[in-house]
Amino acid sequence: MDYNSIVTVNGISGISRGIRVDCGKLLKYLADDTECRECISAIAYTTLVPANASTNDALVKEIYEDGFIVKHKAGESSIDPLLGIEMVMDIVRIACQLEPDIIVLVSDNPSFAYVTQYIVKELSIRVEVAGFTSEVPEISSNHIGYINLGNVLEQIGFISNSYVH
């Protein structure tokens, strides 16, 4: 049985703890053919700091070429609450429209717990949260899988421990 999946990434340039990975390899890992998964949509969200315009442009181009739709907002902080709201709305809208079997959310942010539980309980779609923490975050539950990306850094193209912003 093949599973259609949607991959959403919260923060493309240093997903968590300043770790930067090759997003193309990350996407390939999360939509693994050996797991019978076919990625039907991949979206990356980030806040771009205006002072780093040339770095931002190169990074957005790289992520786009890796197969992601890139959604971003300009801001002085790497965390933009409006972008988080947009991400939640997109996840629910896309889940309702495309009816995937699995949604993979790459984030260590526990703020997404409510939307992941809603998707599981109300829409009956499996959610897998992928992050870099060694402990299962509170975003996870019995019906939500957790993928520890810290255990597979070589497979997902670990680039650096420095935050690019």
C-alpha positions as CSV (number, residue, x, y, z in Angstrom):
1,M,0.0,0.0,0.0
2,D,1.3,3.4,-0.9
3,Y,0.8,6.4,1.4
4,N,0.5,9.9,0.2
5,S,2.3,12.4,2.4
6,I,2.6,16.1,2.9
7,V,5.9,17.4,4.4
8,T,5.8,20.8,6.2
9,V,9.0,22.4,7.6
10,N,8.9,25.1,10.3
11,G,12.1,27.2,9.6
12,I,14.2,26.2,6.6
13,S,17.4,27.8,7.7
14,G,18.3,26.1,10.9
15,I,15.3,24.0,11.7
16,S,16.2,23.6,15.3
17,R,19.1,24.4,17.7
18,G,21.1,26.0,14.9
19,I,21.3,22.7,12.9
20,R,21.3,23.1,9.2
21,V,20.6,20.2,6.9
22,D,20.3,19.6,3.1
23,C,16.5,20.0,2.7
24,G,16.5,17.9,-0.5
25,K,18.0,14.9,1.5
26,L,15.6,15.7,4.4
27,L,12.6,15.5,2.0
28,K,13.9,12.3,0.4
29,Y,14.3,10.8,3.9
30,L,10.8,11.8,5.1
31,A,9.1,10.7,1.8
32,D,11.0,7.4,1.6
33,D,10.1,5.1,-1.2
34,T,11.0,2.1,0.9
35,E,8.3,3.1,3.4
36,C,5.9,3.3,0.4
37,R,5.5,7.0,0.8
38,E,4.9,9.4,-2.1
39,C,5.2,13.1,-1.3
40,I,2.3,15.1,-2.8
41,S,3.3,18.4,-1.3
42,A,6.3,19.9,0.5
43,I,6.2,23.3,2.1
44,A,8.9,25.2,4.0
45,Y,8.2,28.2,6.2
46,T,10.8,30.7,7.4
47,T,11.3,34.3,8.5
48,L,13.9,36.1,6.5
49,V,15.9,38.9,8.2
50,P,16.2,41.8,5.7
51,A,19.9,42.5,6.7
52,N,20.8,39.1,5.2
53,A,19.2,39.6,1.8
54,S,21.8,37.8,-0.4
55,T,21.9,34.8,2.0
56,N,18.1,34.8,2.1
57,D,17.8,34.7,-1.7
58,A,20.3,31.9,-2.1
59,L,18.7,29.9,0.7
60,V,15.2,30.3,-0.7
61,K,16.4,29.3,-4.1
62,E,18.2,26.2,-2.8
63,I,15.1,25.0,-0.8
64,Y,12.9,25.7,-3.8
65,E,15.2,23.6,-6.1
66,D,15.1,20.9,-3.5
67,G,11.3,20.5,-4.2
68,F,9.7,22.7,-1.6
69,I,7.2,25.5,-1.9
70,V,8.8,28.2,0.2
71,K,6.6,30.6,2.2
72,H,8.3,33.4,4.1
73,K,7.9,36.7,5.9
74,A,10.4,39.5,6.5
75,G,11.2,40.1,10.1
76,E,13.9,40.8,12.6
77,S,13.4,37.5,14.5
78,S,13.7,33.9,13.3
79,I,10.3,33.2,14.8
80,D,7.3,35.0,13.4
81,P,4.0,34.2,15.1
82,L,2.0,35.2,11.9
83,L,4.0,32.7,9.9
84,G,3.1,30.0,12.4
85,I,-0.6,30.9,12.0
86,E,-0.2,30.7,8.3
87,M,1.4,27.3,8.6
88,V,-1.4,26.0,10.8
89,M,-4.0,27.3,8.3
90,D,-2.2,25.8,5.4
91,I,-1.8,22.4,7.1
92,V,-5.5,22.2,7.8
93,R,-6.5,23.5,4.4
94,I,-4.2,21.1,2.5
95,A,-5.2,18.2,4.7
96,C,-8.9,18.8,3.9
97,Q,-8.2,19.3,0.1
98,L,-5.7,16.6,-0.6
99,E,-6.7,14.1,2.1
100,P,-3.2,12.7,2.5
101,D,-2.5,9.5,4.5
102,I,0.3,11.2,6.5
103,I,1.4,14.7,7.4
104,V,5.0,15.1,8.4
105,L,5.7,18.2,10.4
106,V,9.3,19.1,10.9
107,S,9.4,21.2,14.1
108,D,10.4,21.0,17.7
109,N,7.9,23.7,18.6
110,P,5.2,22.4,21.0
111,S,2.8,25.2,19.8
112,F,1.7,22.8,17.0
113,A,0.4,20.2,19.4
114,Y,-3.3,21.4,19.0
115,V,-3.3,21.3,15.2
116,T,-1.6,17.9,15.1
117,Q,-4.2,16.5,17.5
118,Y,-7.0,18.1,15.5
119,I,-5.8,16.5,12.3
120,V,-5.5,13.1,13.9
121,K,-8.9,13.2,15.8
122,E,-11.1,15.2,13.5
123,L,-9.6,14.4,10.0
124,S,-8.3,10.9,10.8
125,I,-5.0,11.6,9.2
126,R,-1.8,10.3,10.7
127,V,0.7,12.9,11.8
128,E,4.4,12.3,12.2
129,V,6.5,15.0,13.9
130,A,10.2,15.2,13.0
131,G,12.6,17.1,15.1
132,F,16.1,17.2,16.7
133,T,15.3,16.8,20.3
134,S,16.4,13.6,22.0
135,E,13.2,13.4,24.0
136,V,9.7,13.0,22.5
137,P,8.2,16.5,22.7
138,E,4.8,17.2,24.1
139,I,3.6,17.7,20.5
140,S,3.6,13.9,20.2
141,S,1.0,11.5,21.5
142,N,-0.2,7.9,21.1
143,H,-1.6,8.7,17.6
144,I,1.2,10.9,16.5
145,G,4.6,9.4,15.5
146,Y,7.9,11.1,16.3
147,I,11.0,10.9,14.1
148,N,14.2,11.9,15.9
149,L,16.3,13.6,13.1
150,G,19.2,13.8,15.5
151,N,19.8,10.1,14.9
152,V,20.0,10.4,11.1
153,L,22.1,13.5,10.5
154,E,24.3,11.7,8.0
155,Q,21.3,10.6,6.0
156,I,19.7,14.0,5.9
157,G,22.8,15.9,4.7
158,F,23.9,17.6,7.9
159,I,25.5,20.9,6.8
160,S,26.5,22.7,9.9
161,N,25.8,23.6,13.5
162,S,25.7,27.3,12.8
163,Y,22.6,29.3,12.3
164,V,22.6,31.1,9.0
165,H,20.7,34.1,10.1
